[in-house]
Amino acid sequence: MTKNDEVQNLAEVLQEALLKAGIVVQRYDAYSTDSIYLKLDYGVCNSIRISNHNGKRYLKYRYNIGSHIPKYRMAHDRYDRYYYPACQVTALIRKIEEDRQQKIKRYGPQRYKHMMEENLKEHQNAPGFWKKARLVGKEKRYAKLI
């Protein structure tokens, strides 16, 4: 299995599990590296970087997973960031689902949905990720909030 195959497989496993959980997933495959980026619930539930190499220091994704990460760690910054080795994909999925439920509980389902709608409306034509990413899975625009 090539490193690119590993990144692709991780992305497929994550997408399937997150879609099953009712999360809207946008996907961007980097053109110059093997990295794949998944934005969750139009960014309200943050983003995942899936890769086989270290990223640029100034880009700070909430969730990170890959073969280059030797063990789980958490980085404290303005916002906490999580790093998972590829073998801990299930733990990452569980963490994302827990974080999402906390946000829904904090804001309420209607406000959370409104935040998703606002993010989509505000950024859908923005250059970079938003312009180049594709919506994954069924043509659902909004997630299940239960």
Order of alpha helices (4+ residues) and beta strands (2+ residues): alpha-beta-beta-beta-beta-beta-beta-alpha-alpha-alpha-beta
